[in-house]
Amino acid sequence: MNTQLNLDEKIKSLEEFLLTGAHLQTRRNIGPFIDLLYSPDEEPRCPDAVRSFGERLAARGWKVDVFQPEPILYAFLRERGKLQDVFQAEQKGEQNERAQLAARQLQQAIVSLGADESPQSILLICRAGGFFPHVGIHQLHERLVNVVKRTTVFFIPATEITPTSFLFLGCEQTLKYRAHYI
């Protein structure tokens, strides 16, 4: 993976990967997950870039759904009166129960979109940084493996620091796991 590529170049690489059918072999080896890492500085551009990418795939006959975690997480936290204090709770280690509940909410939403197994069907999870600090990407992969059959792309604001790890949101070193990385 070339860490010097910007978001647009990475999306172009992803598009080529999908259009060649290589993602179908990836499914057999590590599941339907593709993690596209892009600079956290490009986070504001991500929704528009993903939308444009989805439109290009749809024009080629793909079934495309785009999912963003923030609305589900914010609604979940607001219902429990925890939207304001969630980060303080995380620092005190009180987040575990809410994290498990939030993970189940996100899992249900993604599973409902991820059942399609057709080769030209894709779920684009935009701004996967929105899961943090409630749900880890790897934790979500574990919950979804063998449940989600559809090619699922997580757009993750992170930079590669070694061939086997990346720096998530510029603050948390994470090992690469259970996904094809772009």
N, C-alpha and C positions, 0 to 999 in steps of 0.2 A: 504494500500500500504506500502511495506517495503522500506524505504528510504535508507537502507543499501545495497541494491542490486546494482551490477554493470551493465553496459550496456548489457553484454552477458546474465546475469541472467534475466534481464528485458525482453530481446528479447525472451528468453525461456518461460517466463510467458506469453508473448503476443502470442507466437506460440501455447501454450496449450489452451489459451483463444479462439483463432481462430479455432483450430481443434476440439474443443468441440461444436462449433456452438453457443457459448454464445454471440458472436458479433451480431447475428441476433436479439436477444432480446434487446440488447443495442440500435439497430437502432430504435426500436419502442419507446423507452423512451427518448432518447436524440439525435437522429440522427446517422449518420454513422461514427462519429468521435471517434477516440481513441488517446489520448495524452500520449505518452510514455516519461516520464521525466527521464533524465540521467544526471550525473554530467558533468558540462561544461568542466572539465578536460579531459573527454573522447571524446570531440568533434573531434579531429583528427582521431579517430578510427571509428567514426560513418558511413562514407560512405562504408567502407569495411564490417562492421558488417551488415549493411542494405542489401548490395548486396548479402552477403552470406545467410542471412535470406530469401531474395526474391528467391534465387536459390533453397533453401530447399522447400519453398512453391510451386514453379513452378514444382519441381520434384514430388509433390503430386497432380498435376493437377490444381493448382490455376493459374489464369490469374493475373500476377503481373506487375505493372508499378511503376517505381521509378522516383520521381520528386525532383529536387533541385531548390530552389528559386533564388540563387545567379546569375546564368547566365541571367535570365530575368531581374532582378533588375539592374544588372550592365549595361546591354545593354540599358535599359530604361534611366538610369542616364547618360550614356556616350552620347547617342543621344541628350540629352538636355544640354550637357556641364556641368553637375552638379556632376560628379563622385567625384571630389576633394573636393568640398565645402559642401557636403551633411551633414556632421556632424556639421559643423559650423552653417548651416541653421537650423538644428534641435535645437541647443542651443538657437537660436534667435527666434524660433517659426515660421520660414518661411517655414516649411516643409509641412504644411497641404495640399496645392494644389498638390504637388508632391506625397504626401502619398496617396491621393485619386486616382490619376492617376495610381500609382504603384499598389494599391489594385485592381483596375479594370484589369490591365494587368495580375496579378497573378490569379485573379478570373477566367478570361477567359481561362488561361492555365489549371487550375485545373478542371474547368467545362468540358473542352474538354476531359479530362482523366477520369472523374468521373461519367459518365452516366450509366455504366454497373451495373445492380442490381443483378446479379447472386450471389449466396451465396459464391462461391469460386473465387471471384474477389476482388482484393485489390489494393489500391493506397498507396504507401509508400512515405511520404514527408520527405526526409532526410535533416537533418541540418536546422530545422525550425528556428533556431536562425538567419538565413540569411534574414528573413523577417524584422528584427529589424534594424533601428528604423522606417522603412517606413510603416509597416503594423503590427498591433497587431494580435496575434493568435486568440483572441476572436472576433476581428473585422472580420477576415477572416471566422471564423466559422459562424458568422451572415450572411455574404454574401453568404455562400455556403449551409446553411441549406435549405432543401426542393428543392435544385437544384442538389446537388451531391447526388447520390443514392448509390454509391459504398462505401464499407468500406474503410475509409481513416485514415491512421495512421500518426500523426505528431510526429516526433522525435525531442523533445524539450530539449535543454541544460538548465536544471533547477534542483533545488533541492526543495523537499517538505519542508515547514517550519511549516505548521500546516495541519490538515486533510482537510482544505478547501482552502489552498493557497500554492503557491510555489514562489521561488526566481528565476526569469528568468535571465539567463546569469550572475548570481551572483550580479545583481544590481537593478532589478525591481521586487518588490513584486506584484504578480498577483493572483487574486482569481480564483479558479477552476470554470469552467463554460462550459456547453453544450458539454461535452465529457465524455467518460469513461477513467479513469486515471490508468496507470500502472507505 
